[in-house]
Amino acid sequence: MIGIAFIGIGLGAGLVLLGVGLGIGRIGGSAVEGISRQPEAVGSIQTSMIIAAALIEGAGLFALVIMFLAGGNLSKDLLEKFAASEAHHSQKTETIQDRSEN
């Protein structure tokens, strides 16, 4: 159960980074296309591109911070409790297997 939570945290980080990368890549591509169509507007296009990229980067960073805070709520006590229940479960399984062999 806890393992699924850690997988979710990893997937969340990957999705955030994927979204940020795609967003900034699209902004850069559109800016280059706009500059090629209208070279005299280079300054304003670059400024708009940098501002938009910074906003996307900030939103991505905010999402990562929230994700890591949520992962931090998986406290050490909770992990130890889960590990103890897994050890107890594996002991039961071994006992059942030993009985079935006899």
Contacts in CASP RR format, 6 or more apart in sequence:
PFRMAT RR
TARGET T0000
AUTHOR 0000-0000-0000
METHOD contacts of the structure
MODEL  1
MIGIAFIGIGLGAGLVLLGVGLGIGRIGGSAVEGISRQPEAVGSIQTSMI
IAAALIEGAGLFALVIMFLAGGNLSKDLLEKFAASEAHHSQKTETIQDRS
EN
1 82 0 8 1.000
2 74 0 8 1.000
2 78 0 8 1.000
2 79 0 8 1.000
2 82 0 8 1.000
5 71 0 8 1.000
5 74 0 8 1.000
6 74 0 8 1.000
9 67 0 8 1.000
9 68 0 8 1.000
9 70 0 8 1.000
9 71 0 8 1.000
12 67 0 8 1.000
13 64 0 8 1.000
13 67 0 8 1.000
16 60 0 8 1.000
16 63 0 8 1.000
16 64 0 8 1.000
16 67 0 8 1.000
17 64 0 8 1.000
19 60 0 8 1.000
20 56 0 8 1.000
20 57 0 8 1.000
20 59 0 8 1.000
20 60 0 8 1.000
23 56 0 8 1.000
24 53 0 8 1.000
24 56 0 8 1.000
24 57 0 8 1.000
27 49 0 8 1.000
27 52 0 8 1.000
27 53 0 8 1.000
27 56 0 8 1.000
28 49 0 8 1.000
28 53 0 8 1.000
30 49 0 8 1.000
31 45 0 8 1.000
31 46 0 8 1.000
31 48 0 8 1.000
31 49 0 8 1.000
34 41 0 8 1.000
34 45 0 8 1.000
35 41 0 8 1.000
35 42 0 8 1.000
35 45 0 8 1.000
35 46 0 8 1.000
38 45 0 8 1.000
END
